[in-house]
Amino acid sequence: MSDFDVVETITLQPDASLVKSLGAHHTLESAVADLVDNCLDAGASKVVVQLLTTADQLVQVEVIDNGSGMDARAADKAMTLGHQREYADHDLGHFGIGLKAASFGHADTLTVWSSTHDMAPVGRRIRRADFSKDFSCEVLSEHTAAAAAVHRKRVTGMGSGTSVVWTDLRGTYRGTNADEARMWLSNAERSLRSHLGVTFHRLIAKEILDIEIVVDDVEYADEAIGTPVRAIDPFGYAASGRPGYPKDIVAQSGDQRVVLQCHIWPPKVDIPGFRISGKTGGSLQGFYIYRRDRLLQVGGWSEVANSSAHRQLARVVLDDETAIGSLLTMNPEKAGLRFEPLFRDALAHANAADGTTFDTYLKDAESAYVEGNRRISRRQPVITPEKGFGPKLRKSIAAELPLRHSDALSIQWKRLPEGDFIDVDFGNSTLWLNARYRYLFAPERGSLNDAPMLKALLFLLTHTVFEGAHLGPKDKDNIALWSAILSTAVEAEEAIRGD
């Protein structure tokens, strides 16, 4: 370069048309999570996500927080593409495009209302079509900003804070079938709730952050009541699937030391945490990478191992933000990280204090899965549950036990003599429950598949009686035993309820 004479230095402005590609990789869930990051950076302890509808179709999304808010200068910077503010050590922001990318990935109009504790409320709006021509931003009146502040205070109970509003939505259901629209919205809420629950599970569990989701008609947004997002811990098992785990395996790259906490889930479980957003362990194996208690990556082996059904119990925590930027590269959507070659090389030589390598860990996870399924395969076939069992309960029983499809057991209600709780109808493969006591187990209203907990327990207790060719002496003795104890128990239950 020294051989060339520099005539002048020019500034090359980006083409505004790049706005059209902003947020192209954002899902609704990742986009909202990115906005929640901004709320946390503003010191918010409560965030309310409002999914607002008209005629059952989603028309507006609002993310409202009780953080410190912004004045006019800060709001202008927040709406500037690529503006990187001074990030504090605890901040989750990173690139300076999160608000715009998250919003324009799903909406054509972005409006921001904000208030601080000592400055006049402000409002800014950018329209995707105009922004993609000249980066123009509309300054909204203080009067309308004050009205937005009143709405925000109703929602969060705080005077300061920020409201991010998406309108002119893209990617939502746009048909005319009301049932389809409601189903789309229900699925969207479920996915969003699950994503936020796992992404911020540590902060929610520590009561640092309270997230609520509201689904209501846009006309009733002020009166709508939110439902809290529950923490979904991807490591929330009661006991490890293999002795000695979780285990720390250390990867060394030059002077940098990264600890990988390697977990093995217990086999044959199906609880929140192992199941996330409708996905099961098979698609959730791999690395779980955290930055300041925010989950950045949910599973995936990042090219250091292959996904396998036998490895579905394996999950690895990487909770070292110093590795991000040097050994791992984060994408703008914060929806996964790229493992740099240096780190992948370091993993090949990583080991625990007891000598366990990463490859050994994977083999241990595979063994736990195989052994768990081998134990399950020795379970004897049981009679198929039929009437009285809901689809989800039947599916759960079938997942745990091989079924005898030649016969089926029903558990149903009918009027029996007072004091009797069960009656075994062996000939019709039916366990009758006394309808006199139905209100104790289905207090709101009865249905064919009501009282699932009671029926599941009775199925596990009595199914062997219906699986024989006839009732033997032992079966009859068991029936008499169950009838006596359950009848006494239900009378005691009725007495307690009466009190």
HUFEN-V56459 format. One record per residue. N is the residue number from 1. RES is the residue in three letters. PSI is psi as a letter, one per 40 degrees, with the letter a starting at -180 (none if undefined). NEAR is the number of other ideal C-beta (glycine too) atoms within 10 Angstrom. D_CENTER is the distance of its C-alpha to the mean C-alpha in Angstrom with 1 decimal. Layout:
n = (N;N)
res = (RES;RES)
psi = (PSI;PSI)
near = (NEAR;NEAR)
d_center = (D_CENTER;D_CENTER)
//
This chain:
n = (1;2;3;4;5;6;7;8;9;10;11;12;13;14;15;16;17;18;19;20;21;22;23;24;25;26;27;28;29;30;31;32;33;34;35;36;37;38;39;40;41;42;43;44;45;46;47;48;49;50;51;52;53;54;55;56;57;58;59;60;61;62;63;64;65;66;67;68;69;70;71;72;73;74;75;76;77;78;79;80;81;82;83;84;85;86;87;88;89;90;91;92;93;94;95;96;97;98;99;100;101;102;103;104;105;106;107;108;109;110;111;112;113;114;115;116;117;118;119;120;121;122;123;124;125;126;127;128;129;130;131;132;133;134;135;136;137;138;139;140;141;142;143;144;145;146;147;148;149;150;151;152;153;154;155;156;157;158;159;160;161;162;163;164;165;166;167;168;169;170;171;172;173;174;175;176;177;178;179;180;181;182;183;184;185;186;187;188;189;190;191;192;193;194;195;196;197;198;199;200;201;202;203;204;205;206;207;208;209;210;211;212;213;214;215;216;217;218;219;220;221;222;223;224;225;226;227;228;229;230;231;232;233;234;235;236;237;238;239;240;241;242;243;244;245;246;247;248;249;250;251;252;253;254;255;256;257;258;259;260;261;262;263;264;265;266;267;268;269;270;271;272;273;274;275;276;277;278;279;280;281;282;283;284;285;286;287;288;289;290;291;292;293;294;295;296;297;298;299;300;301;302;303;304;305;306;307;308;309;310;311;312;313;314;315;316;317;318;319;320;321;322;323;324;325;326;327;328;329;330;331;332;333;334;335;336;337;338;339;340;341;342;343;344;345;346;347;348;349;350;351;352;353;354;355;356;357;358;359;360;361;362;363;364;365;366;367;368;369;370;371;372;373;374;375;376;377;378;379;380;381;382;383;384;385;386;387;388;389;390;391;392;393;394;395;396;397;398;399;400;401;402;403;404;405;406;407;408;409;410;411;412;413;414;415;416;417;418;419;420;421;422;423;424;425;426;427;428;429;430;431;432;433;434;435;436;437;438;439;440;441;442;443;444;445;446;447;448;449;450;451;452;453;454;455;456;457;458;459;460;461;462;463;464;465;466;467;468;469;470;471;472;473;474;475;476;477;478;479;480;481;482;483;484;485;486;487;488;489;490;491;492;493;494;495;496;497;498;499)
res = (MET;SER;ASP;PHE;ASP;VAL;VAL;GLU;THR;ILE;THR;LEU;GLN;PRO;ASP;ALA;SER;LEU;VAL;LYS;SER;LEU;GLY;ALA;HIS;HIS;THR;LEU;GLU;SER;ALA;VAL;ALA;ASP;LEU;VAL;ASP;ASN;CYS;LEU;ASP;ALA;GLY;ALA;SER;LYS;VAL;VAL;VAL;GLN;LEU;LEU;THR;THR;ALA;ASP;GLN;LEU;VAL;GLN;VAL;GLU;VAL;ILE;ASP;ASN;GLY;SER;GLY;MET;ASP;ALA;ARG;ALA;ALA;ASP;LYS;ALA;MET;THR;LEU;GLY;HIS;GLN;ARG;GLU;TYR;ALA;ASP;HIS;ASP;LEU;GLY;HIS;PHE;GLY;ILE;GLY;LEU;LYS;ALA;ALA;SER;PHE;GLY;HIS;ALA;ASP;THR;LEU;THR;VAL;TRP;SER;SER;THR;HIS;ASP;MET;ALA;PRO;VAL;GLY;ARG;ARG;ILE;ARG;ARG;ALA;ASP;PHE;SER;LYS;ASP;PHE;SER;CYS;GLU;VAL;LEU;SER;GLU;HIS;THR;ALA;ALA;ALA;ALA;ALA;VAL;HIS;ARG;LYS;ARG;VAL;THR;GLY;MET;GLY;SER;GLY;THR;SER;VAL;VAL;TRP;THR;ASP;LEU;ARG;GLY;THR;TYR;ARG;GLY;THR;ASN;ALA;ASP;GLU;ALA;ARG;MET;TRP;LEU;SER;ASN;ALA;GLU;ARG;SER;LEU;ARG;SER;HIS;LEU;GLY;VAL;THR;PHE;HIS;ARG;LEU;ILE;ALA;LYS;GLU;ILE;LEU;ASP;ILE;GLU;ILE;VAL;VAL;ASP;ASP;VAL;GLU;TYR;ALA;ASP;GLU;ALA;ILE;GLY;THR;PRO;VAL;ARG;ALA;ILE;ASP;PRO;PHE;GLY;TYR;ALA;ALA;SER;GLY;ARG;PRO;GLY;TYR;PRO;LYS;ASP;ILE;VAL;ALA;GLN;SER;GLY;ASP;GLN;ARG;VAL;VAL;LEU;GLN;CYS;HIS;ILE;TRP;PRO;PRO;LYS;VAL;ASP;ILE;PRO;GLY;PHE;ARG;ILE;SER;GLY;LYS;THR;GLY;GLY;SER;LEU;GLN;GLY;PHE;TYR;ILE;TYR;ARG;ARG;ASP;ARG;LEU;LEU;GLN;VAL;GLY;GLY;TRP;SER;GLU;VAL;ALA;ASN;SER;SER;ALA;HIS;ARG;GLN;LEU;ALA;ARG;VAL;VAL;LEU;ASP;ASP;GLU;THR;ALA;ILE;GLY;SER;LEU;LEU;THR;MET;ASN;PRO;GLU;LYS;ALA;GLY;LEU;ARG;PHE;GLU;PRO;LEU;PHE;ARG;ASP;ALA;LEU;ALA;HIS;ALA;ASN;ALA;ALA;ASP;GLY;THR;THR;PHE;ASP;THR;TYR;LEU;LYS;ASP;ALA;GLU;SER;ALA;TYR;VAL;GLU;GLY;ASN;ARG;ARG;ILE;SER;ARG;ARG;GLN;PRO;VAL;ILE;THR;PRO;GLU;LYS;GLY;PHE;GLY;PRO;LYS;LEU;ARG;LYS;SER;ILE;ALA;ALA;GLU;LEU;PRO;LEU;ARG;HIS;SER;ASP;ALA;LEU;SER;ILE;GLN;TRP;LYS;ARG;LEU;PRO;GLU;GLY;ASP;PHE;ILE;ASP;VAL;ASP;PHE;GLY;ASN;SER;THR;LEU;TRP;LEU;ASN;ALA;ARG;TYR;ARG;TYR;LEU;PHE;ALA;PRO;GLU;ARG;GLY;SER;LEU;ASN;ASP;ALA;PRO;MET;LEU;LYS;ALA;LEU;LEU;PHE;LEU;LEU;THR;HIS;THR;VAL;PHE;GLU;GLY;ALA;HIS;LEU;GLY;PRO;LYS;ASP;LYS;ASP;ASN;ILE;ALA;LEU;TRP;SER;ALA;ILE;LEU;SER;THR;ALA;VAL;GLU;ALA;GLU;GLU;ALA;ILE;ARG;GLY;ASP)
psi = (d;e;e;i;h;h;d;i;h;i;h;h;i;i;h;d;e;e;d;d;e;h;e;d;e;h;i;d;d;d;d;d;d;d;d;d;d;d;d;d;d;e;e;i;e;h;h;h;h;h;h;h;i;h;f;e;h;h;e;h;h;h;h;h;i;f;a;e;a;i;a;d;d;d;d;d;d;d;e;h;h;e;h;h;i;h;h;i;d;e;i;e;i;d;e;e;e;d;d;d;d;d;d;e;e;e;i;e;h;h;h;h;h;i;h;i;e;e;i;i;i;i;h;i;h;h;h;d;d;d;d;e;d;e;f;i;h;h;h;i;i;d;d;d;d;d;d;d;d;d;d;d;d;d;d;e;e;i;d;i;a;i;h;h;h;h;i;f;i;i;e;i;h;e;a;e;h;d;d;d;d;d;d;d;d;d;d;d;d;d;d;d;d;d;d;d;d;d;d;f;d;d;d;d;d;e;f;d;h;h;h;i;h;h;h;i;i;d;d;f;d;d;e;i;h;i;h;i;h;i;h;h;h;e;f;f;i;d;i;i;e;h;i;e;i;i;h;h;h;h;h;h;h;b;e;h;h;h;h;h;h;h;i;h;i;i;i;f;i;g;i;h;d;d;h;h;f;e;i;a;d;d;e;e;i;a;h;h;h;i;h;f;e;h;h;d;h;g;i;i;e;f;e;e;i;i;h;i;d;e;e;e;e;h;h;h;h;h;g;g;e;d;d;h;d;d;e;i;h;h;i;d;e;f;f;i;i;h;h;i;d;d;d;d;d;d;d;d;e;i;i;i;d;e;e;h;i;d;d;d;d;d;d;d;d;d;d;d;d;d;d;d;d;d;d;d;e;e;i;i;i;i;i;h;h;b;h;e;h;i;d;d;d;d;d;d;d;d;d;d;h;i;i;h;e;d;i;i;h;i;h;i;i;i;h;i;i;h;d;h;d;i;h;h;g;d;d;e;f;h;h;h;i;h;e;d;e;d;d;d;e;g;d;d;i;i;i;d;f;i;f;d;d;d;d;d;d;d;d;d;d;e;d;d;d;e;e;i;d;i;h;i;d;d;d;d;d;d;d;d;d;d;d;d;d;d;d;d;d;d;d;d;d;d;d;d;d;d;none)
near = (4;4;4;6;5;6;6;4;5;6;4;5;7;10;8;15;9;11;21;13;12;20;24;10;15;24;17;22;19;19;27;26;28;27;22;25;23;22;24;23;18;20;14;25;16;19;27;22;25;22;22;21;19;11;9;16;18;24;16;19;24;24;25;31;31;24;23;17;28;25;15;17;10;18;23;15;13;20;21;17;18;10;13;12;13;5;12;8;6;10;15;20;19;17;14;18;19;23;25;22;23;30;27;28;22;21;24;16;20;24;22;23;28;29;27;18;10;8;15;12;26;27;25;20;18;25;19;20;12;16;22;19;12;8;15;11;18;13;14;18;10;14;9;14;22;15;14;23;23;13;16;26;16;13;23;22;10;18;15;24;30;29;24;24;21;27;17;14;17;12;13;18;17;11;9;9;11;11;8;13;19;14;13;18;18;11;12;19;18;13;15;24;20;20;22;24;21;25;26;24;24;18;20;22;15;10;9;13;24;17;29;18;19;19;18;16;13;16;10;11;17;10;8;18;7;19;12;12;25;14;21;25;16;22;14;14;18;7;7;16;22;21;9;11;19;17;19;13;22;14;25;12;19;9;5;15;13;21;16;21;16;23;21;26;29;16;19;15;16;11;13;15;20;23;16;20;17;10;13;12;23;14;15;22;23;20;23;21;26;16;21;15;18;20;22;24;19;21;23;18;17;20;10;20;19;8;14;15;11;17;23;22;28;29;26;25;19;25;17;18;15;10;23;17;11;14;24;23;12;18;13;17;21;24;19;18;22;12;21;16;9;14;23;15;13;23;22;11;12;23;16;18;9;9;7;19;15;20;13;16;26;22;13;21;26;18;15;23;24;11;13;17;13;10;10;14;7;6;10;9;12;20;21;19;24;15;13;24;23;16;8;10;17;16;12;16;18;13;10;12;19;12;15;16;9;8;12;16;24;18;22;15;19;13;10;17;9;10;12;16;22;19;15;19;13;15;7;10;18;20;25;19;25;20;13;18;21;18;13;14;17;16;10;7;8;14;10;11;17;17;19;16;9;15;22;17;11;20;21;12;14;20;18;14;21;23;16;11;5;6;15;11;7;11;18;13;10;17;18;10;10;18;16;11;11;18;19;12;11;20;14;10;14;14;9;9;11;6;5)
d_center = (52.4;55.4;57.7;56.5;57.5;54.7;56.0;53.1;49.4;47.4;43.9;42.0;39.7;36.7;37.1;35.2;34.2;31.5;29.4;29.1;26.9;24.7;21.0;21.7;18.9;16.2;13.7;12.9;9.4;11.2;14.1;12.7;11.1;14.7;16.2;14.3;15.9;19.2;18.7;18.3;21.3;23.2;22.7;20.5;19.2;17.8;16.0;16.0;14.6;17.0;16.8;20.5;22.5;26.0;27.2;23.6;22.8;20.5;23.1;21.7;18.7;19.2;17.5;19.7;20.1;22.7;23.5;27.0;27.4;29.8;33.4;35.0;35.5;31.9;30.6;33.0;31.6;28.0;29.0;31.0;29.7;29.4;30.5;29.4;29.9;30.8;27.5;27.5;26.5;23.3;22.2;19.2;21.2;23.1;24.6;25.8;24.4;20.8;21.5;23.7;21.8;18.5;20.6;23.1;20.6;19.9;22.9;26.6;27.1;25.6;26.9;26.4;27.9;28.3;30.4;31.5;33.3;36.7;36.7;36.9;33.7;33.2;31.8;31.3;30.6;30.5;30.8;29.7;33.0;35.1;33.0;33.4;37.2;38.0;34.9;36.1;34.3;35.4;36.2;35.6;37.9;37.6;38.2;35.0;33.0;34.3;33.2;29.6;29.8;30.8;27.7;25.5;27.3;26.8;23.0;22.7;26.0;27.1;29.7;28.4;25.3;24.2;23.0;21.8;22.6;22.1;24.7;26.3;23.0;22.9;20.7;20.1;21.8;25.5;27.3;29.3;27.8;26.2;24.4;22.8;21.9;20.2;18.3;17.2;16.0;14.3;12.4;11.7;10.4;8.1;6.7;6.9;5.5;2.0;3.4;5.4;4.3;4.5;7.0;9.0;8.7;12.4;13.6;12.1;13.5;16.7;17.0;17.6;15.1;14.5;12.3;13.2;12.7;16.0;17.0;20.8;24.0;25.0;28.2;26.5;24.1;26.2;26.0;22.4;20.4;16.8;14.1;12.4;8.7;8.4;7.8;6.1;9.0;9.5;13.1;13.2;16.0;19.3;21.7;21.9;22.7;25.8;28.2;28.4;24.7;22.8;25.4;26.0;27.4;29.0;29.5;32.5;33.2;36.4;36.1;32.3;30.7;26.9;25.5;23.0;21.5;21.4;19.5;20.2;18.0;20.2;21.0;20.3;17.2;14.5;12.2;8.6;8.4;10.7;8.9;5.5;5.5;9.0;10.0;12.1;13.7;16.2;14.1;12.1;15.4;16.7;16.3;13.7;15.5;15.3;17.5;18.3;15.2;13.0;11.1;12.9;12.6;10.2;13.1;16.3;19.8;21.0;24.4;25.4;24.7;24.2;21.3;22.6;21.8;23.7;21.4;18.1;18.3;18.8;16.4;18.0;17.2;19.1;19.4;22.5;22.6;26.2;25.4;23.6;26.4;28.8;27.3;24.0;23.7;20.7;20.4;20.4;16.9;15.6;13.8;15.7;19.1;22.4;24.3;27.8;30.7;31.8;28.6;28.5;32.1;31.4;28.8;31.6;33.6;31.0;31.7;31.0;33.8;34.7;35.0;31.8;31.0;27.8;29.3;30.2;26.7;25.5;28.4;27.5;24.0;25.7;28.2;25.7;24.1;27.6;29.0;26.2;26.8;30.5;30.4;28.5;31.2;33.9;32.6;35.1;34.5;34.0;35.0;32.5;30.8;31.8;32.6;30.7;27.5;24.5;23.1;19.9;22.3;24.7;22.2;21.1;24.8;25.6;23.0;24.6;28.2;30.6;32.1;35.7;35.7;39.4;38.7;36.1;35.6;35.0;34.3;35.6;37.1;40.8;43.4;44.9;47.6;46.6;45.5;44.3;40.6;40.5;42.8;42.7;44.0;44.4;46.3;43.5;40.6;39.3;38.3;39.3;37.8;40.0;38.9;40.7;37.7;34.9;34.2;33.2;30.2;29.5;30.6;29.4;30.7;31.3;30.2;30.9;27.6;27.4;27.2;24.9;24.9;28.7;29.2;27.1;29.1;32.4;31.6;31.1;34.3;36.6;35.7;38.4;41.1;40.5;40.5;44.2;47.2;48.5;48.1;49.7;51.0;47.9;45.7;47.9;47.9;44.1;43.9;46.5;44.5;41.2;43.0;44.8;41.8;39.3;42.0;42.7;39.0;38.4;41.5;40.4;37.0;38.9;41.2;38.3;36.7;40.3;40.6)
//
